[in-house]
Amino acid sequence: MPLQDHPLRYPLVNELHARPFPTLNSPCSVAFLALKSDGPDAARDREAERAHLIDLLDRHGAPHPQPGATHWSGEIGRHMLKWESHTEFVTYTVFTNSILPRAFDPAEFDVFPPNWLAQAPGKRITSVLLRVEPSAGEATVQRQIEDWFVGESLAISHAIERDAIIAGDFRIDPAGHLRFSVFTNEGIGTRRIGRVVQRLCEIETYRAMSMLGLARVRELDPEMVRLDAELTRLIGAMRDGATRSEETLRSLLSVSAEVEDMAAKAAYRLAATKAYEAILRERVAMLREERFHGRQTFVEFMMRRYDPAMRTVRASEARMAAMSPRAIRAGELLRTRVDVERSAQNQALLESMDRRADAQLRLQQTVEGLSVVAISYYAVSLVGYLSYPLADATHLSKGMLLAMITPFVVLAVWWVIRSIRKKLH
C-alpha cells in the first residue's frame, strides 16, 4: 500500500510558497494600503474584507480569489494588485510599471476609488507611496532626497550589497501617505527589487502595528498610577492598622481584581507588539545596510526613534506584571493577619466558654445541694407521718422522733442524688 499523507502535509508545504515576492522593473511605482478593524483586538470580519476585495476586482473585471484564501495577486487594469490577509490586518499593494513626472504624486493612489475606500471594513493603519527608479549617481540621488524628504528624520542607506539606495523619513505627507524611495543600480534583478520593495512596506506596516502597543500603555498609564497608589495606601493601612482588617482585605481584593482585568485586556496587544517588533527588526536586518554619505541608516533611525517607544511598552508591561504579584502578596499577608486575629478571638471565646461552664458547674452543685435540702424536707415530712404510731409505742414525742429520723433521711436523699449523677456522667 502507498504511504498515506497527513491531511495537512500539502497545505503546510504550500504555505511556505504562498506569499512570493513581486517581480518588479525599474522604474515603477507602488501604492500600499493596510487596513485594520477598529473593533477590539483580533476582532475581524473576514467575510466583509473578502467582499471588499471582490468589489474592487469586479470594478476591473478581474477573477475572484478562492474561497478561504488569505492572499491573491493579479492584474487590475494596467496595474498589478497583491492582496494579503494577516492576523490583524489586511493589505493592498498596487504595482505600476511607470512613474509620474512629479515624485509621490497623490494621483498614484487613485487606483483605489474614493467610494470604495469609504466602504472599507476597517481603518487605515498606514499607507505608502513608494517610488523606484534607476540611480543617476549618488550626487543626483542626494539632491533628490533633499527635495523629497525631511532631513531631520531622513533614513537613507545602501542596501543588499550596494545594489540599491533606499530612503524614507517616516513622515505623513499632506495627502496622508508615507514616502519611500528606491534607487537601483545597473544589474539588479527584478526579484531583488521586489524583495526590497516588499520589505520596506513590511517595515512600515509592522512599525505602525507595534506602535499600537505604545498607544495602549499610554491609555492604561493613568489607571496603573491610580491602582499603584491605591495598593500602596492599602499596604500602609495594613502596617499602621488604621482600618479594620476585613475592610482592608475587601479593598485589596477589589484592587487585585482590577489589576488582573487590566492585564487580561492588555495581554493580546502587548504580546502582538512583541511579535511585530521582532518581525520589524528582522526585516530591517535583511536590508543589509551600508552608510550613505554619513547619513543615518534605517537601523539607526529605529534605535533613536523607535526603540524608546518599545522600551516604554516593555517597562509598562513589567510594571503591570509586578503589580499583580504585589497585590497577591499583600492579600496573603492580610489574610494571615486576619486568621491570627480570628484565632485570638476564638481563643478568647473558648476561655469565656470555659468560665461560663465552670460557673454553670458551681451553680449546678449549689442547686444540687439545695435540692437535697428540699427533697429531704418533704421526705422527712412523709416519713414523720409514717412514724407517728411509733411515737406512742416508744413514749417519744413527735419532735424527738423527727429529729432522730432527719439525719438518716438527708443521707439517703444525698446518696440517691449522687448515684443518679454518677450514672449520668
PLY file of the C-alpha trace (Angstrom):
ply
format ascii 1.0
element vertex 425
property float x
property float y
property float z
element edge 424
property int vertex1
property int vertex2
end_header
0.00 0.00 0.00
1.30 3.50 -0.74
2.13 5.79 2.19
-0.73 7.88 3.48
-0.06 11.61 3.67
-1.04 13.68 6.67
-4.11 15.73 5.68
-2.18 18.96 6.35
1.01 17.99 4.54
0.34 19.79 1.25
-1.33 22.88 2.80
1.59 23.36 5.17
4.19 22.99 2.43
2.25 25.31 0.14
2.12 27.88 2.92
5.89 28.29 2.56
5.35 29.49 -1.01
2.05 31.29 -0.51
3.33 34.88 -0.49
6.03 35.21 -3.17
7.95 38.43 -3.63
6.77 40.57 -6.53
8.86 40.80 -9.68
9.42 44.49 -10.47
11.29 46.52 -13.02
12.89 49.89 -12.51
11.27 52.39 -12.87
7.95 51.59 -11.18
5.66 52.99 -8.51
3.91 51.29 -5.61
0.77 52.28 -3.71
0.40 50.38 -0.45
-2.59 50.34 1.92
-3.02 48.49 5.26
-6.44 48.32 6.93
-7.18 47.19 10.47
-10.54 46.55 12.10
-11.44 49.34 14.50
-13.09 46.89 16.93
-11.49 45.02 19.83
-8.11 43.36 19.40
-8.20 40.48 16.90
-11.91 41.09 16.17
-12.31 40.98 12.40
-15.00 40.28 9.85
-13.04 38.34 7.24
-16.07 37.89 5.05
-16.53 41.66 4.88
-12.84 42.04 3.97
-13.20 39.45 1.23
-16.34 41.16 -0.09
-14.47 44.46 -0.13
-11.68 42.89 -2.23
-14.20 41.34 -4.64
-15.86 44.72 -5.06
-12.54 46.18 -6.22
-11.88 43.22 -8.53
-15.36 43.48 -10.05
-14.72 47.11 -10.93
-11.87 45.89 -13.17
-13.39 42.60 -14.27
-10.67 40.60 -12.51
-11.14 36.99 -11.32
-12.06 36.29 -7.70
-9.82 34.58 -5.11
-10.53 31.04 -3.98
-12.90 30.62 -1.00
-11.00 30.97 2.26
-7.89 32.36 0.51
-5.62 34.62 2.57
-3.78 36.13 -0.41
-4.42 36.98 -4.05
-2.47 38.64 -6.84
-3.42 39.54 -10.38
-3.93 42.33 -12.86
-6.50 45.08 -12.41
-6.42 47.23 -15.50
-2.86 48.36 -16.18
-1.84 47.68 -12.58
-0.85 44.58 -10.64
-2.64 44.07 -7.32
-1.40 41.99 -4.40
-3.85 41.38 -1.55
-2.88 39.70 1.74
-4.90 38.92 4.84
-2.82 38.82 8.02
-3.68 38.05 11.62
-4.90 41.55 12.49
-4.91 43.49 9.26
-5.31 43.26 5.51
-3.00 44.86 2.92
-3.44 46.03 -0.68
-0.32 46.64 -2.79
-0.64 48.06 -6.31
2.36 48.00 -8.66
2.58 50.20 -11.75
5.37 49.79 -14.31
5.88 53.54 -14.69
6.42 56.67 -12.63
4.84 60.08 -12.85
6.99 63.15 -13.53
6.01 64.54 -10.14
7.53 62.43 -7.37
4.99 60.96 -4.93
2.05 62.41 -6.76
-1.16 61.71 -4.75
-2.75 60.67 -8.06
-0.83 57.38 -7.76
-3.25 56.42 -5.00
-6.27 56.99 -7.24
-6.10 53.32 -8.19
-8.19 52.90 -5.01
-11.55 54.59 -5.80
-12.70 57.07 -3.11
-16.15 55.48 -2.75
-14.50 52.04 -2.43
-12.20 53.36 0.30
-15.21 54.84 2.11
-16.76 51.35 2.35
-13.62 49.71 3.80
-14.36 47.32 6.73
-11.65 48.88 8.89
-9.47 51.91 9.38
-6.22 52.80 7.66
-3.28 51.83 9.80
-0.81 53.04 7.18
-0.50 53.90 3.51
2.68 54.29 1.49
3.72 55.75 -1.84
6.93 54.12 -3.00
8.96 55.27 -5.99
11.51 53.02 -7.73
13.83 54.47 -10.37
17.34 53.89 -11.70
20.10 55.74 -9.89
21.62 58.66 -11.80
24.60 58.83 -9.47
24.99 59.44 -5.77
25.19 63.21 -6.17
21.89 63.29 -8.06
20.31 60.93 -5.53
21.42 63.19 -2.71
19.82 66.24 -4.36
16.58 64.35 -4.96
16.22 63.12 -1.39
16.87 66.60 -0.05
13.93 67.81 -2.14
11.61 64.93 -1.28
12.23 64.19 2.41
12.59 65.95 5.76
16.30 65.92 6.52
15.91 65.79 10.31
14.26 62.34 10.24
15.66 61.05 6.94
16.96 57.48 6.90
18.99 56.52 3.83
21.48 53.77 3.09
22.95 51.44 0.53
21.08 48.13 0.67
21.65 44.50 -0.37
25.33 44.68 -1.28
25.01 48.24 -2.63
22.63 47.18 -5.43
20.15 49.85 -4.32
19.80 53.01 -2.28
16.74 53.21 -0.04
15.40 56.34 1.62
12.44 57.47 3.71
11.61 59.90 6.51
8.66 58.08 8.16
6.53 61.23 7.97
2.97 61.54 6.68
2.70 63.89 3.70
-0.24 66.29 3.10
-2.06 63.57 1.14
-1.90 61.22 4.15
0.80 58.82 2.90
4.33 57.92 3.94
7.05 58.07 1.29
9.88 55.70 0.44
12.26 55.82 -2.49
14.43 53.12 -4.02
17.25 53.97 -6.43
18.50 50.92 -8.29
21.93 50.28 -9.78
22.57 48.51 -13.04
22.46 44.74 -12.93
19.99 44.44 -10.07
17.45 41.69 -10.68
13.71 42.15 -10.85
13.17 39.78 -7.93
15.67 41.66 -5.82
13.81 44.90 -6.48
10.60 43.14 -5.47
12.17 41.94 -2.20
13.41 45.43 -1.32
10.01 46.98 -2.04
8.11 44.38 -0.03
10.47 44.70 2.93
10.06 48.45 3.01
6.27 48.05 3.01
6.53 45.44 5.76
8.84 47.66 7.82
6.28 50.47 7.77
3.35 48.12 8.44
4.93 46.35 11.40
6.23 49.65 12.75
2.67 51.01 12.73
1.20 47.85 14.26
3.81 47.64 17.01
3.28 51.31 17.89
-0.30 50.41 18.82
1.23 48.88 21.93
2.61 52.29 22.90
-0.84 53.83 22.46
-2.36 51.10 24.63
0.07 51.52 27.53
-0.43 55.30 27.39
-4.16 54.71 27.76
-3.53 52.40 30.70
-0.93 54.58 32.42
-3.43 56.73 34.43
-5.20 53.56 35.55
-1.91 51.95 36.56
-0.94 55.08 38.52
-4.29 55.04 40.34
-4.13 51.33 41.17
-0.49 51.58 42.25
-1.32 54.47 44.60
-4.33 52.60 45.99
-2.26 49.48 46.52
0.43 51.50 48.33
-2.24 53.10 50.53
-3.74 49.74 51.47
-0.33 48.29 52.32
0.33 51.34 54.52
-3.03 50.82 56.21
-2.04 47.22 56.92
1.17 48.39 58.54
-0.42 51.15 60.62
-3.62 49.29 61.46
-5.60 52.40 60.55
-8.59 50.42 59.29
-10.22 47.12 60.12
-8.54 44.16 58.52
-11.78 42.93 56.90
-12.33 46.30 55.20
-8.73 46.45 54.03
-8.97 42.92 52.68
-12.12 43.73 50.68
-10.45 46.81 49.21
-7.32 44.84 48.42
-9.30 42.12 46.66
-11.05 44.79 44.59
-7.71 46.30 43.54
-6.37 42.84 42.68
-9.40 42.16 40.50
-8.92 45.48 38.67
-5.24 44.74 38.09
-6.00 41.29 36.68
-8.75 42.69 34.46
-6.43 45.40 33.12
-3.65 42.87 32.47
-6.04 40.49 30.68
-7.37 43.25 28.42
-3.85 44.44 27.53
-2.27 40.98 27.16
-3.14 40.48 23.49
-1.90 43.90 22.38
1.34 43.65 24.34
2.05 40.15 23.01
1.31 41.32 19.46
3.65 44.28 19.94
6.50 41.94 20.85
5.86 39.83 17.76
5.66 42.85 15.44
8.82 44.34 16.93
10.73 41.11 16.29
9.50 40.94 12.68
10.36 44.60 12.12
13.94 44.18 13.36
14.31 41.09 11.19
13.11 42.96 8.09
15.49 45.86 8.73
18.42 43.46 9.19
17.56 41.78 5.87
18.29 45.04 4.04
21.99 44.62 4.89
22.55 48.33 5.04
25.72 50.33 4.45
26.05 54.01 5.31
25.31 56.57 2.59
27.38 59.78 2.85
27.35 59.80 6.63
23.54 59.80 6.87
21.64 57.75 9.44
20.57 54.29 8.36
17.23 52.62 8.96
18.79 50.73 11.87
19.94 53.98 13.48
16.55 55.58 12.90
14.91 52.67 14.69
17.41 52.89 17.52
16.81 56.63 18.02
13.07 56.95 17.36
11.54 53.50 17.62
13.45 51.81 20.45
12.37 54.33 23.15
8.74 53.59 22.34
9.31 49.86 22.63
11.21 50.32 25.89
8.23 52.25 27.22
5.94 49.38 26.27
8.21 46.82 27.94
8.56 48.96 31.08
4.78 49.37 31.36
4.29 45.65 30.82
6.84 44.88 33.55
5.15 47.39 35.87
1.77 45.82 35.23
3.20 42.32 35.73
4.76 43.39 39.05
1.52 44.90 40.40
-0.36 41.62 40.35
2.14 39.60 42.49
2.45 42.61 44.78
-1.30 42.67 45.34
-1.33 38.89 45.82
1.46 39.03 48.42
-0.28 41.85 50.27
-3.52 39.85 50.21
-1.78 36.78 51.61
-0.20 38.83 54.41
-3.53 40.40 55.24
-5.27 37.02 55.19
-2.63 35.73 57.61
-3.23 38.73 59.85
-6.99 38.18 59.73
-6.50 34.49 60.54
-4.30 35.35 63.54
-6.88 37.87 64.79
-9.65 35.34 64.36
-7.61 32.71 66.19
-7.16 35.12 69.08
-10.88 35.85 69.07
-11.66 32.13 69.04
-9.25 31.55 71.91
-10.88 34.33 73.93
-14.28 32.87 73.13
-13.20 29.42 74.29
-11.82 30.86 77.52
-15.11 32.68 78.06
-16.99 29.45 77.42
-14.75 27.65 79.94
-15.51 30.30 82.53
-19.24 30.05 81.86
-19.08 26.27 82.05
-17.24 26.46 85.37
-19.82 28.90 86.72
-22.60 26.67 85.49
-20.95 23.70 87.24
-20.71 25.57 90.52
-24.29 26.73 90.16
-25.36 23.19 89.38
-23.59 21.90 92.50
-25.27 24.62 94.56
-28.62 23.71 93.07
-27.96 20.03 93.85
-27.24 20.92 97.48
-30.44 22.91 97.73
-32.25 20.04 96.04
-31.03 17.65 98.73
-32.38 20.00 101.42
-35.71 20.48 99.64
-36.21 16.78 98.90
-35.11 15.87 102.43
-37.67 18.30 103.87
-40.52 16.63 102.03
-39.09 13.15 102.70
-38.86 13.86 106.47
-42.47 15.04 106.46
-43.61 11.82 104.75
-41.52 9.61 106.99
-42.82 11.57 110.02
-46.37 10.73 109.14
-45.39 7.07 108.83
-43.56 7.05 112.18
-46.23 8.74 114.32
-47.60 5.38 115.54
-44.11 4.52 116.82
-44.08 7.66 118.95
-46.88 6.34 121.15
-45.28 2.90 121.39
-41.88 4.25 122.39
-43.25 7.04 124.57
-41.23 9.60 122.46
-42.54 12.95 121.39
-43.18 13.57 117.69
-40.47 16.26 117.61
-37.87 13.94 119.11
-38.80 11.19 116.67
-38.49 13.59 113.63
-35.14 14.82 114.95
-33.83 11.26 115.11
-35.12 10.39 111.61
-33.93 13.56 109.79
-30.14 12.74 109.55
-30.87 9.34 108.07
-33.35 10.77 105.55
-30.91 13.50 104.48
-28.11 10.96 103.99
-30.38 8.70 102.00
-31.51 11.53 99.72
-27.91 12.69 99.24
-26.78 9.16 98.36
-29.61 8.70 95.82
-28.86 12.03 94.05
-25.13 11.25 93.99
-25.83 7.82 92.47
-28.01 9.37 89.76
-25.31 11.97 88.90
-22.65 9.26 88.62
-24.85 7.25 86.27
-25.38 10.39 84.05
-21.63 11.09 83.88
0 1
1 2
2 3
3 4
4 5
5 6
6 7
7 8
8 9
9 10
10 11
11 12
12 13
13 14
14 15
15 16
16 17
17 18
18 19
19 20
20 21
21 22
22 23
23 24
24 25
25 26
26 27
27 28
28 29
29 30
30 31
31 32
32 33
33 34
34 35
35 36
36 37
37 38
38 39
39 40
40 41
41 42
42 43
43 44
44 45
45 46
46 47
47 48
48 49
49 50
50 51
51 52
52 53
53 54
54 55
55 56
56 57
57 58
58 59
59 60
60 61
61 62
62 63
63 64
64 65
65 66
66 67
67 68
68 69
69 70
70 71
71 72
72 73
73 74
74 75
75 76
76 77
77 78
78 79
79 80
80 81
81 82
82 83
83 84
84 85
85 86
86 87
87 88
88 89
89 90
90 91
91 92
92 93
93 94
94 95
95 96
96 97
97 98
98 99
99 100
100 101
101 102
102 103
103 104
104 105
105 106
106 107
107 108
108 109
109 110
110 111
111 112
112 113
113 114
114 115
115 116
116 117
117 118
118 119
119 120
120 121
121 122
122 123
123 124
124 125
125 126
126 127
127 128
128 129
129 130
130 131
131 132
132 133
133 134
134 135
135 136
136 137
137 138
138 139
139 140
140 141
141 142
142 143
143 144
144 145
145 146
146 147
147 148
148 149
149 150
150 151
151 152
152 153
153 154
154 155
155 156
156 157
157 158
158 159
159 160
160 161
161 162
162 163
163 164
164 165
165 166
166 167
167 168
168 169
169 170
170 171
171 172
172 173
173 174
174 175
175 176
176 177
177 178
178 179
179 180
180 181
181 182
182 183
183 184
184 185
185 186
186 187
187 188
188 189
189 190
190 191
191 192
192 193
193 194
194 195
195 196
196 197
197 198
198 199
199 200
200 201
201 202
202 203
203 204
204 205
205 206
206 207
207 208
208 209
209 210
210 211
211 212
212 213
213 214
214 215
215 216
216 217
217 218
218 219
219 220
220 221
221 222
222 223
223 224
224 225
225 226
226 227
227 228
228 229
229 230
230 231
231 232
232 233
233 234
234 235
235 236
236 237
237 238
238 239
239 240
240 241
241 242
242 243
243 244
244 245
245 246
246 247
247 248
248 249
249 250
250 251
251 252
252 253
253 254
254 255
255 256
256 257
257 258
258 259
259 260
260 261
261 262
262 263
263 264
264 265
265 266
266 267
267 268
268 269
269 270
270 271
271 272
272 273
273 274
274 275
275 276
276 277
277 278
278 279
279 280
280 281
281 282
282 283
283 284
284 285
285 286
286 287
287 288
288 289
289 290
290 291
291 292
292 293
293 294
294 295
295 296
296 297
297 298
298 299
299 300
300 301
301 302
302 303
303 304
304 305
305 306
306 307
307 308
308 309
309 310
310 311
311 312
312 313
313 314
314 315
315 316
316 317
317 318
318 319
319 320
320 321
321 322
322 323
323 324
324 325
325 326
326 327
327 328
328 329
329 330
330 331
331 332
332 333
333 334
334 335
335 336
336 337
337 338
338 339
339 340
340 341
341 342
342 343
343 344
344 345
345 346
346 347
347 348
348 349
349 350
350 351
351 352
352 353
353 354
354 355
355 356
356 357
357 358
358 359
359 360
360 361
361 362
362 363
363 364
364 365
365 366
366 367
367 368
368 369
369 370
370 371
371 372
372 373
373 374
374 375
375 376
376 377
377 378
378 379
379 380
380 381
381 382
382 383
383 384
384 385
385 386
386 387
387 388
388 389
389 390
390 391
391 392
392 393
393 394
394 395
395 396
396 397
397 398
398 399
399 400
400 401
401 402
402 403
403 404
404 405
405 406
406 407
407 408
408 409
409 410
410 411
411 412
412 413
413 414
414 415
415 416
416 417
417 418
418 419
419 420
420 421
421 422
422 423
423 424
